[in-house]
Amino acid sequence: MSKNWEKILLSPGDTVRKALQVMNDEALRIAVITNHNRELLGVVTDGDIRRGILNNVSLDVPITELMNPNPIIAYEETARNQIVRMMREKGILALPVIDKKTSQIIGLKTLENTLSRTKYQNPVFIMAGGFGTRLRPLTDDCPKPMLKVGNRPILETLLIQFSEAGFENFYISTHYMPDQITNYFGDGSRFGVKIEYVHEEHPLGTGGALGLLPLAVPDLPLIMINGDVLTTLNIESLLRAHNDFEGVATMCVREYQYQVPYGVIKGEGNVITHMEEKPVQKFFVNAGIYVIEPSVYKSVPRHTKIDMPTLLEKQMEQGLQVMMFPVHEYWLDIGRMDDFERAQKDISYLGL
């Protein structure tokens, strides 16, 4: 039973934002809403919140607007194999444990703690060939993914995250100062994984690098991530969502807000029809993380220069579905010096 379950208890008046904070802090991907007697009112999962974000639900509304008031539950005496079966049949990762006599929550069962860690054969492709020009002079003699954030290179943090999630097959694209990367990571054996390198003689773009993958890549959805991304994204949730979507690719997206610094005026002719003072514009932006079906990444011709957005647009033009997966966890693209400095401050509390 999870030791941190009491930390994910919320009151009906708590906000979606607070639920997100609790999920990120405790890494349980669920929050439980109770009354003052700890009687269960409902649960909310990271999936519920993702769907809410896609439907433009504000992070400041009460969590009760997104909660499931009739969740699957277990009792203290419920057998382990029955709990596992319920979780698998219902596709859930955690469920509250209730005292039959008092109807109070007394714990939380998680599939992760109940089963041994799943191993994934899906290929993981990390893009590490960029010049990192915006981080000069730091990148004058070091590839950007090898810059240290905390006590290890960014690329090593990514590798460890995927490895701990159960992924074993890694491919790393190189171009700028490749020897520093290959000498450091070798064949991956000291990290308990297998690494193969894809070297770009000339930069081919994120999509073009796919064309250099060896023919023996496992015929499974491939996870691609930029080598300069720092994130606490749950990779297994991303892969499960992609499999549920049944699209040819899934792009991780991040909500980006921009406040117009002026009052915005709309009109017809000389007549003002609407005025809005310093409105906030919201967009989804590309987070540099993808899941891609073999039909896509194995179709890229060798030595063809193409970026990922263009490659995915071509799939859409053919009538194929490209899905999006909102990232509400911590995410930082370390592209500029202020991003790098922020990463150094954030790494201490991220647990990476």
Salt bridges, closest charged atoms under 4 A:
GLU6 OE2 - ARG38 NH1 3.03
ASP14 OD1 - LYS18 NZ 3.59
ASP46 OD2 - ARG50 NH2 3.67
ASP48 OD1 - ARG51 NH2 2.76
ASP60 OD1 - ARG17 NE 3.05
GLU77 OE2 - LYS100 NZ 3.59
GLU112 OE1 - ARG29 NH2 3.47
ASP140 OD1 - ARG136 NE 3.67
GLU168 OE2 - LYS119 NZ 3.72
GLU196 OE2 - LYS194 NZ 3.57
GLU201 OE2 - HIS199 NE2 3.94
ASP219 OD1 - LYS298 NZ 3.50
ASP228 OD2 - LYS144 NZ 2.69
GLU276 OE1 - HIS274 NE2 3.92
GLU293 OE2 - HIS242 NE2 2.66
GLU329 OE2 - ARG50 NH2 2.95
ASP338 OD1 - ARG336 NE 3.63
ASP339 OD2 - ARG336 NE 3.36
ASP346 OD2 - ARG342 NE 3.13
